[in-house]
Amino acid sequence: MRRLDIYITKTFGINLLLTFVVSMIILLLNFVWLYIDEFVGKGLEGVILLELFSYLTVRLVPTALTLGILIASVMSFGHLAEHSELAAMKSSGLSLLRIFKPLLILLLVIISSSVYLSSEVIPVTNLKFRTLLENIKNKKPEVLIPEGQFYGGLSGYTVYIDKRDKESNVLNGIMIYDHSTRDEYQKLILADKGTMEVFTANSQLKFTLIKGSSYAELSPKSGSPKASGFRRDYFDRQEVIINLPDSELERRNSSSLASLYTMLNNRQLRDTILALKDERQWEGKKFANRFLIHLGMGSTPQSYVSDKKHSTAISRNITQSELQYSVNLARSQKEQIRMFSEEQSHRQKWINNFMIERNNRLALACTCLVFLLIGAPLGAKFKKGGLGSPVIISTIAYIIYHILNIAGIKYAKADLVQVAIGVWGPLLVLMIIGLTLTILSSNDRLESVTNSIGSYLKKLISFAK
């Protein structure tokens, strides 16, 4: 029995390692696809990109684990069923839950590690990743002047290059429009050919121009009666130096991002949630007290309200202006209540973000166990190993979970449902499905039930037609 447990664990572990790496690569490529425009043309060093992707890899570990476990469970049990090994285990008296036993122990270790990683390591990694990503976004692009286009990426200059020889780096048909000192003059420089050099040490761009001319239109000084002048010069060789913005990656302080809910560990999330709830409750009590005090500032004595005769007299003697004042006061109080209700709603939605983050870390780790309960019966049902059918089956199951999870979190953030329902609801639905599939597979009834459902759906479709 021990050898069997080792064999099952080994088979699942190898498949899990493979699918985890594949899932991680897919998630990394998805990130590159989304942010490729932020990286192009900025001359980022390999060390910077390696640092960024190392942070990103740590952030994606829980997500890649869940997807990897789902695919690995379908692959492993599909392989066992395809080679009749699963049937041999069942014929020897082993239930599917008993076959699960070594994998459940392995998953408990994985879940514990994932919870610790999500609580203690990933928040720190999130902070470093977001800070570095913002620095990359704010980095100035490199000077890349295209052929046949006016390039206005240089401060105070517009450059046009007709042709560029990639081998000799010689530029042909150069046009430089200088409007850096617009108040004094505007200058246009034309050259048949030249070269371009970038000096990163002092952030300068140097054009060496050969055989050309310059045209300058001089503007009159302020208050001068003289008209503007025009000057034309010819040259055999001329150098034009343009100052560039600093192209080095600026490491900015990350303190502004440190208070975001994705940057906090579980202990910090708990303390923040309690503090925000106390603040919301205190604001509610303060508004209620202020509102009651404001209502108690009327000119009518309280004793008159209970006296019918006096109240009748007051109602007869009230003027139109006093009545209008009361109506306006009531409308003002109604508007204040509405505005405060919206403020309290925004506070609750902000609290929900922290609560969702805290619950989602544990829920994402528990998804690993649920995916095992779903993937193993599906693999035993379809009897296919490898990366073909298991990937398709797992992708469909993961898409269903992902849609339910996104919808639940969206409703929880909007305060339309409780946070527990929004985060744990999709997982509960999948848990019921996984337990049902596992029980049916243990009793060898999964095949008959799926066939019955398939025939019923066919009849329903034919009836609809």
Secondary structure, DSSP 8 states (H G I E B T S, - for coil): -HHHHHHHHHHHHHHHHHHHHHHHHHHHHHHHHHHHHHHTTS---HHHHHHHHHHHHHHHHHHHHHHHHHHHHHHHHHHHHHTTHHHHHHHTT--HHHHHHHHHHHHHHHHHHHHHIIIIIHHHHHHHHHHHHHHHHHS-------TTSEEEEETTEEEEEEEE-TTT-EEEEEEEEE-TTTTTEEEEEEEEEEEEEEETTTTEEEEEEEEEEEEEEE---TT--S--EEEEEEEEEEEEEEE----S------GGGTTSGGGS-HHHHHHHHHHHHHHHHHHHHHHHHHHHHHHTT-SS-HHHHH-HHHHHHHHHH--HHHHHHHHHHHHHHHHHHHHHHHHHHHHHHHHHHHHHHHHHHHHHHHHHHHHHHHHHHHHHHHT--TTSHHHHHHHHHHHHHHHHHHHHHHHHHTTSS-HHHHHHHHHHHHHHHHHHHHHHHHTT-HHHHHHHHHHHHHHHHHHH-
